[in-house]
Amino acid sequence: MKYSHSKAMTVFHKIVKLVKNGVLMIIHIYAKVSYTKVSIKFL
C-alpha cells in the first residue's frame, strides 16, 4: 500500500486503533463496576 494518501491512512488506522482500545477499556471498566455493584447488592 504505497499510495499518495498512505500517510493519511496510517494516521487514520492509528486513530481507529486508539478508539478501539479506548472502547475496550471503557467496556472493561464498566463491566468491573457493574460486577462490583451486583456483588454489593447480593451481600
MOFEN-V283154 format. One record per residue. N is the residue number from 1. RES is the residue in one letter. PSI is psi in radians with two decimals (none if undefined). OMEGA is omega as a letter, one per 30 degrees, with the letter a starting at -180 (NA if undefined). Layout:
n | res | psi | omega
N | RES | PSI | OMEGA
N | RES | PSI | OMEGA
This chain:
n | res | psi | omega
1 | M | 1.41 | l
2 | K | 1.31 | l
3 | Y | 3.10 | l
4 | S | -0.41 | a
5 | H | 0.36 | a
6 | S | -0.60 | l
7 | K | -0.78 | l
8 | A | -0.70 | l
9 | M | -0.70 | l
10 | T | -0.79 | l
11 | V | -0.77 | a
12 | F | -0.80 | a
13 | H | -0.65 | l
14 | K | -0.76 | l
15 | I | -0.77 | l
16 | V | -0.75 | l
17 | K | -0.79 | l
18 | L | -0.76 | a
19 | V | -0.79 | l
20 | K | -0.81 | l
21 | N | -0.72 | l
22 | G | -0.79 | a
23 | V | -0.77 | l
24 | L | -0.72 | l
25 | M | -0.76 | a
26 | I | -0.76 | l
27 | I | -0.76 | a
28 | H | -0.83 | l
29 | I | -0.78 | a
30 | Y | -0.73 | l
31 | A | -0.74 | l
32 | K | -0.81 | a
33 | V | -0.82 | a
34 | S | -0.60 | l
35 | Y | -0.74 | l
36 | T | -0.73 | l
37 | K | -0.75 | l
38 | V | -0.74 | l
39 | S | -0.74 | a
40 | I | -0.68 | a
41 | K | -0.67 | a
42 | F | -0.27 | a
43 | L | none | NA
